[in-house]
Amino acid sequence: MMTRRTALLAATAIGIGAAGLLPTLLRPAVAAAKRSRAMQQLDPDNSGTVSLDEAKRAASALFDRLDRNKNGVLNKRELGGRVTPEEFAVADPDKDGTLTKAEYLTVVEKRFKAADPDNDGTIDDKELRSRAGRALLRLLQL
């Protein structure tokens, strides 16, 4: 039979345990609320970072939206200034004045690497806010 003292100790232990657990349970929700809108859109697995694969998926979806005539390529007008003239010249090896999706994704990969100065293969919110990160975002978002 549980004494009043034992019951009080058990209740206190449960309360302390729950109080200790509460911050752990809320941490993901708080972290998600602090993430930038870009990170929320580009990080579907909620890891807090954007991988190259996630960036390429977003870029591929944007490419498809920009390719309004559905011919599989984007010209400078369709790109709307997202790619610099220098990048365009390098990314367009056949010099046909358009970028295929593969050529566009090559530009994305170069900008991704520029936005990942610690070379860990991911971009965090701080890196997304850098100049290189903002340049990368222009290739990933409308």
Residue pairs with C-beta under 8 A, 6 or more apart in sequence:
2 10
28 46
31 48
32 40
32 46
35 43
35 48
35 125
36 125
36 128
36 129
38 128
38 137
38 140
38 141
39 48
39 50
39 124
39 125
39 128
41 58
41 141
42 50
42 54
42 55
42 58
42 140
43 49
43 50
43 54
44 54
45 54
47 122
48 124
48 125
49 122
49 123
49 124
50 122
50 123
50 124
50 128
51 121
51 122
52 109
52 112
52 121
55 108
55 112
55 123
55 136
55 140
56 105
56 108
56 109
58 140
58 141
59 104
59 105
59 108
59 139
59 140
60 101
60 105
62 139
62 140
62 141
62 142
63 74
63 101
63 104
63 105
65 142
66 74
66 78
66 79
66 80
67 73
67 74
67 78
68 78
72 100
72 101
73 96
73 98
73 99
73 100
74 98
74 99
74 104
75 97
75 98
76 83
76 88
76 97
79 88
79 99
82 138
82 139
83 91
83 99
83 104
83 107
83 139
87 107
87 110
88 99
91 99
91 103
91 104
91 106
91 107
92 98
92 99
92 103
93 103
99 107
104 139
107 139
108 136
108 139
108 140
111 132
111 135
111 136
111 139
112 123
112 136
114 132
114 135
114 136
115 123
115 127
115 128
115 130
115 132
115 133
115 135
115 136
116 122
116 123
116 127
117 127
117 130
117 132
118 127
123 133
123 136
127 133
128 134
128 136
128 137
